[in-house]
């Protein structure tokens, strides 16, 4: 990225608490631009609208992540004033899976992501799958759509020098009713019940109703840790051999990629985005109709991990999802520069 001092002003629409990948993006932007941060308060308020109006007059571009309510006001205002609008697609906004009742379109609100997609100057897809889903709803945006994978900061996931248990299988994330199925937590619990010889660890904040459900069916080899501070999570991942991401829908898989930075072998469900991000390291478990298929895939991942140089996984993820590459893509999108990739 440029070593020149940041001078051009960009508005960054954020949420509180900020997601890790959004924090990395904001740091990438701050290396090249003067950034004005606006935090969406959880609903559209008069104060939020006023902040966006002021920002539209005082900054040259806006960056928004996810095409939902929080992005609509700044997108309209900035376009009315002839400013640039850079949209980074998420998952729920452009997903359309009526069989699972998942995605804004599947729930009868497709007008919102379509409108935001038409308003944006540049659309940044974080994976090929997110690009396909976006263009299925907004095909006219194809010339304005670019692929730019999210960035991960390897310095946040350095080795705490804890012993690794190759047979420990882990997954983590915020788990509520929707995530319990979509992120394959139900499959993870079922795999633990079938595979008593290994230790399964489920980490992350869990909604009370789902926590009770898991407690009622958890086998003794399943450890439920709840919310973990960053250093606790880093130690957990470095001490584990396999990371299971058994989702039926993802558009990137940040948690899995972070686990790979810690040397975990990824076992993935039937998701094009997970396969793209996990790359050559992926062990495929299939569509999840048979728990035995998941445990067989986990067994293959354990065997692979025992035979491989785990540092190579970290090196590959560091190379493919670097903040430098992400920063260049964001700068090009916000400055109107060509990407040079044709994508």
C-alpha positions as CSV (number, residue, x, y, z in Angstrom):
1,X,0.0,0.0,0.0
2,X,1.1,3.6,-0.5
3,X,3.4,5.2,2.0
4,X,1.9,8.6,1.3
5,X,-0.1,10.2,4.2
6,X,-3.9,9.5,3.9
7,X,-5.7,12.6,2.6
8,X,-8.9,11.6,0.9
9,X,-11.9,11.2,3.2
10,X,-14.0,8.0,3.1
11,X,-17.0,7.2,5.3
12,X,-17.0,3.8,6.9
13,X,-20.4,2.4,8.0
14,X,-19.7,0.2,11.0
15,X,-21.5,-1.8,13.7
16,X,-20.8,-2.1,17.4
17,X,-19.1,-4.3,18.3
18,X,-17.2,-4.3,15.0
19,X,-16.6,-7.7,13.4
20,X,-13.0,-8.8,13.1
21,X,-13.0,-8.8,9.3
22,X,-14.6,-5.3,9.3
23,X,-11.9,-4.1,11.7
24,X,-9.2,-5.4,9.3
25,X,-10.9,-3.6,6.4
26,X,-11.0,-0.3,8.3
27,X,-7.3,-0.6,9.1
28,X,-6.6,-1.3,5.4
29,X,-8.6,1.9,4.5
30,X,-6.9,4.0,7.2
31,X,-3.5,3.2,5.5
32,X,-4.6,5.1,2.4
33,X,-7.5,7.4,3.4
34,X,-8.8,9.7,6.1
35,X,-11.7,7.6,7.4
36,X,-14.9,8.9,9.0
37,X,-16.5,6.1,11.0
38,X,-20.3,6.0,11.5
39,X,-21.7,3.4,13.8
40,X,-25.1,2.1,12.9
41,X,-27.2,2.2,16.2
42,X,-29.2,-1.0,15.3
43,X,-32.1,0.9,13.7
44,X,-32.6,3.9,11.5
45,X,-32.8,6.9,13.7
46,X,-32.9,10.7,13.0
47,X,-29.4,10.9,14.4
48,X,-28.1,8.2,12.1
49,X,-29.7,9.9,9.1
50,X,-28.2,13.3,10.1
51,X,-24.7,11.7,10.5
52,X,-25.0,10.2,7.0
53,X,-26.1,13.5,5.5
54,X,-23.1,15.3,7.0
55,X,-20.8,12.6,5.8
56,X,-22.2,12.7,2.3
57,X,-21.4,16.4,2.0
58,X,-17.9,16.1,3.6
59,X,-16.5,12.8,2.3
60,X,-16.0,11.6,-1.3
61,X,-17.0,7.9,-0.9
62,X,-18.8,5.5,1.4
63,X,-17.9,1.9,2.3
64,X,-20.8,-0.4,3.4
65,X,-20.7,-4.0,4.4
66,X,-23.9,-6.0,3.9
67,X,-26.9,-4.8,1.9
68,X,-29.5,-4.4,4.6
69,X,-31.2,-1.5,6.4
70,X,-28.1,0.2,7.7
71,X,-26.7,0.6,4.1
72,X,-29.8,2.0,2.4
73,X,-29.6,5.6,3.8
74,X,-25.9,6.2,3.1
75,X,-26.1,4.6,-0.4
76,X,-29.0,6.9,-1.4
77,X,-27.5,10.0,0.0
78,X,-24.0,9.5,-1.5
79,X,-25.4,8.6,-4.9
80,X,-27.6,11.7,-4.9
81,X,-24.5,13.8,-4.4
82,X,-22.5,11.9,-7.0
83,X,-20.2,10.2,-4.6
84,X,-18.8,6.7,-4.8
85,X,-20.5,3.9,-3.1
86,X,-18.6,0.7,-2.4
87,X,-20.7,-2.3,-1.3
88,X,-19.1,-5.4,0.2
89,X,-21.6,-8.3,0.0
90,X,-22.3,-10.4,3.0
91,X,-24.2,-13.7,3.2
92,X,-27.8,-13.3,4.4
93,X,-28.3,-10.2,2.2
94,X,-27.9,-11.9,-1.2
95,X,-28.5,-15.5,-0.3
96,X,-31.8,-16.9,-1.6
97,X,-32.5,-20.3,-0.1
98,X,-36.3,-20.7,0.2
99,X,-36.0,-24.3,1.3
100,X,-34.2,-23.1,4.4
101,X,-36.1,-19.8,4.7
102,X,-32.7,-18.1,4.5
103,X,-31.8,-14.8,2.9
104,X,-33.7,-11.5,2.5
105,X,-35.2,-12.5,-0.8
106,X,-36.4,-15.9,0.6
107,X,-38.2,-13.9,3.3
108,X,-39.9,-11.5,0.9
109,X,-37.5,-8.6,1.2
110,X,-35.5,-9.0,-2.0
111,X,-36.2,-5.4,-2.9
112,X,-33.7,-4.2,-0.4
113,X,-30.5,-5.9,-1.6
114,X,-31.6,-5.3,-5.2
115,X,-31.9,-1.6,-4.6
116,X,-28.6,-1.3,-2.7
117,X,-26.9,-3.4,-5.4
118,X,-28.2,-1.0,-8.1
119,X,-27.1,2.0,-6.1
120,X,-23.5,0.9,-5.5
121,X,-20.7,2.2,-7.7
122,X,-18.6,-0.9,-7.1
123,X,-19.6,-4.2,-5.6
124,X,-16.8,-6.2,-3.9
125,X,-17.6,-10.0,-3.7
126,X,-15.7,-11.8,-0.9
127,X,-15.8,-15.1,-2.8
128,X,-17.0,-16.6,-6.1
129,X,-20.1,-17.8,-4.3
130,X,-21.0,-14.4,-3.0
131,X,-20.5,-13.0,-6.5
132,X,-22.9,-15.6,-8.0
133,X,-25.5,-14.8,-5.4
134,X,-25.2,-11.1,-5.9
135,X,-25.4,-11.2,-9.7
136,X,-28.4,-13.6,-9.5
137,X,-30.3,-10.7,-7.9
138,X,-28.6,-7.7,-9.6
139,X,-27.3,-9.0,-13.0
140,X,-26.9,-5.4,-14.4
141,X,-24.1,-4.9,-11.8
142,X,-21.8,-7.4,-13.5
143,X,-19.5,-4.7,-15.0
144,X,-19.2,-3.1,-11.5
145,X,-18.5,-6.3,-9.6
146,X,-15.0,-7.3,-8.5
147,X,-13.7,-10.3,-6.5
148,X,-11.7,-9.4,-3.4
149,X,-11.3,-12.0,-0.6
150,X,-11.4,-10.8,3.0
151,X,-8.1,-10.3,4.8
152,X,-6.8,-12.0,7.9
153,X,-4.1,-10.6,10.2
154,X,-1.7,-13.5,10.9
155,X,-0.2,-11.4,13.8
156,X,-3.4,-11.9,15.7
157,X,-3.0,-15.7,15.5
158,X,0.6,-16.4,16.4
159,X,1.6,-19.6,18.1
160,X,1.1,-19.5,21.9
161,X,3.3,-22.6,22.2
162,X,0.7,-24.9,23.5
163,X,0.8,-28.7,22.8
164,X,-1.5,-29.8,20.0
165,X,-3.9,-32.8,20.3
166,X,-4.3,-34.1,16.7
167,X,-7.5,-35.8,17.8
168,X,-9.2,-32.7,19.1
169,X,-11.9,-31.3,16.9
170,X,-13.1,-27.8,17.3
171,X,-15.7,-25.3,15.9
172,X,-16.7,-21.9,17.1
173,X,-19.0,-18.9,16.4
174,X,-22.1,-17.2,17.7
175,X,-24.8,-19.9,17.9
176,X,-28.5,-19.1,17.8
177,X,-31.5,-20.9,16.3
178,X,-30.5,-20.0,12.7
179,X,-26.8,-20.7,13.1
180,X,-27.4,-24.1,14.8
181,X,-28.4,-25.6,11.5
182,X,-26.8,-23.3,8.9
183,X,-23.3,-23.5,10.5
184,X,-23.6,-27.2,11.0
185,X,-23.6,-27.2,14.8
186,X,-26.3,-29.9,14.8
187,X,-24.0,-32.0,12.6
188,X,-21.0,-31.3,14.9
189,X,-23.0,-32.5,18.0
190,X,-24.2,-35.6,16.1
191,X,-20.6,-36.4,15.0
192,X,-19.3,-36.1,18.6
193,X,-22.0,-38.6,19.7
194,X,-20.9,-41.1,17.1
195,X,-17.2,-40.5,17.5
196,X,-16.6,-41.0,21.2
197,X,-12.8,-41.7,20.9
198,X,-12.1,-38.0,20.1
199,X,-12.6,-34.8,22.0
200,X,-15.0,-32.3,20.4
201,X,-14.9,-28.7,21.5
202,X,-17.7,-26.2,20.8
203,X,-16.7,-22.6,21.6
204,X,-18.5,-19.2,21.3
205,X,-21.5,-17.4,22.7
206,X,-24.7,-19.6,22.6
207,X,-28.2,-18.4,22.9
208,X,-30.0,-19.8,26.0
209,X,-32.5,-22.0,24.2
210,X,-29.8,-23.6,22.0
211,X,-27.5,-24.0,25.0
212,X,-30.2,-26.0,26.8
213,X,-30.8,-28.1,23.6
214,X,-27.1,-28.9,23.4
215,X,-26.9,-29.8,27.1
216,X,-29.8,-32.2,26.8
217,X,-28.1,-34.3,24.0
218,X,-24.4,-33.6,24.5
219,X,-22.2,-36.8,24.7
220,X,-19.5,-36.8,27.4
221,X,-16.7,-36.2,24.8
222,X,-18.3,-32.9,23.7
223,X,-17.0,-29.9,25.7
224,X,-19.0,-26.6,25.4
225,X,-16.9,-23.7,26.4
226,X,-19.1,-20.7,25.7
227,X,-17.6,-17.3,24.9
228,X,-13.8,-17.1,24.7
229,X,-11.6,-14.1,24.8
230,X,-9.3,-13.8,21.8
231,X,-6.2,-15.3,23.6
232,X,-8.3,-18.2,24.9
233,X,-9.6,-18.9,21.4
234,X,-6.1,-18.6,19.9
235,X,-4.8,-21.2,22.4
236,X,-7.8,-23.5,21.7
237,X,-7.2,-23.5,18.0
238,X,-3.5,-24.0,18.3
239,X,-4.1,-27.0,20.6
240,X,-6.6,-28.6,18.1
241,X,-6.0,-30.8,15.1
242,X,-9.1,-30.4,13.1
243,X,-11.6,-27.5,12.5
244,X,-15.1,-28.6,11.5
245,X,-17.1,-26.1,9.4
246,X,-20.1,-28.2,8.5
247,X,-22.3,-25.4,7.2
248,X,-24.9,-25.6,4.4
249,X,-24.3,-21.9,3.6
250,X,-21.3,-19.6,3.9
251,X,-19.9,-16.9,1.7
252,X,-16.3,-17.0,3.1
253,X,-15.8,-18.8,6.4
254,X,-13.7,-16.4,8.5
255,X,-13.6,-18.7,11.6
256,X,-12.4,-21.6,9.5
257,X,-9.7,-19.5,7.9
258,X,-8.6,-18.2,11.3
259,X,-8.4,-21.8,12.5
260,X,-6.2,-22.6,9.5
261,X,-3.9,-19.8,10.5
262,X,-3.5,-21.9,13.7
263,X,-2.6,-25.0,11.7
264,X,-6.0,-26.8,11.9
265,X,-7.0,-29.1,9.0
266,X,-10.5,-27.9,7.8
267,X,-13.4,-30.4,7.4
268,X,-16.1,-28.7,5.4
269,X,-19.7,-29.2,4.4
270,X,-21.2,-28.8,0.9
271,X,-20.4,-25.1,0.4
272,X,-18.6,-23.7,-2.7
273,X,-17.3,-20.8,-0.6
274,X,-15.8,-23.0,2.0
275,X,-14.1,-25.1,-0.7
276,X,-12.7,-22.0,-2.3
277,X,-11.3,-20.6,1.0
278,X,-10.0,-23.9,2.4
279,X,-8.3,-24.7,-0.9
280,X,-6.2,-27.7,-1.2
281,X,-6.4,-28.4,2.5
282,X,-10.1,-29.1,2.6
283,X,-11.4,-32.5,3.6
284,X,-15.0,-32.8,2.3
285,X,-17.7,-34.3,4.4
286,X,-20.6,-34.0,1.9
287,X,-24.1,-32.7,2.5
288,X,-24.7,-34.0,6.0
289,X,-27.4,-36.6,5.6
290,X,-25.3,-39.2,7.4
291,X,-23.3,-38.4,10.6
292,X,-21.0,-41.3,9.7
293,X,-19.9,-39.3,6.7
294,X,-18.8,-36.4,8.9
295,X,-16.9,-38.6,11.3
296,X,-15.2,-40.4,8.4
297,X,-14.1,-37.0,7.0
298,X,-12.9,-36.0,10.5
299,X,-10.9,-39.2,10.7
300,X,-9.3,-38.5,7.3
301,X,-8.4,-35.0,8.5
302,X,-6.8,-36.3,11.6
303,X,-4.7,-38.7,9.5
304,X,-3.8,-35.9,7.1
305,X,-2.8,-33.6,9.9
306,X,-0.5,-36.2,11.5
307,X,1.4,-36.4,8.1
308,X,1.5,-32.8,7.0
309,X,3.5,-29.7,7.8
310,X,0.9,-27.6,9.5
311,X,3.0,-24.5,9.0
312,X,2.3,-24.8,5.3
313,X,-1.5,-24.3,6.0
314,X,-0.7,-21.1,7.9
315,X,1.6,-19.9,5.1
316,X,-0.9,-20.5,2.4
317,X,-3.7,-18.7,4.2
318,X,-1.4,-15.8,5.0
319,X,-0.4,-15.5,1.4
320,X,-3.9,-15.8,-0.1
321,X,-5.8,-13.5,2.3
322,X,-3.2,-10.8,3.1
323,X,-4.2,-7.3,4.3
324,X,-1.9,-5.8,1.6
325,X,-3.9,-7.4,-1.2
326,X,-7.2,-6.4,0.5
327,X,-6.0,-2.9,1.0
328,X,-5.0,-2.5,-2.7
329,X,-8.5,-3.8,-3.7
330,X,-10.3,-1.4,-1.4
331,X,-8.2,1.6,-2.5
332,X,-8.9,0.8,-6.1
333,X,-12.6,0.5,-5.5
334,X,-12.8,3.7,-3.6
335,X,-10.5,5.7,-5.9
336,X,-11.9,4.5,-9.2
337,X,-8.7,2.7,-10.1
338,X,-8.7,-0.4,-12.3
339,X,-7.9,-3.6,-10.4
340,X,-5.8,-5.1,-13.2
341,X,-7.4,-8.5,-12.7
342,X,-10.3,-8.3,-15.0
343,X,-12.5,-9.5,-12.2
